[in-house]
Amino acid sequence: MTRFYSWYNALSSSPVATVMRLRRLPVSGQGLAEYALILALIAIVAIIALIFLGGQVSKILSNVGHSV
């Protein structure tokens, strides 16, 4: 529970102070690996979504651009 509050306090201020506080928080190697896996999964899902929906998004943005 204490670890949650330290993360919350680190994130609840200005961006520069947040980065400086986050650099001081202890993160184990396992935690870093988990964060890397989550980021990789999000990136893969975003790439797959763009592959399948890219044409439709392009048409929508084209229509918006032409109407402006």
Secondary structure, 3 states (H helix, E strand, C coil): CHHHHHHHHHHCCCHHHHHHHHHHCCCCHHHHHHHHHHHHHHHHHHHHHHHHHHHHHHHHHHHHHHHC
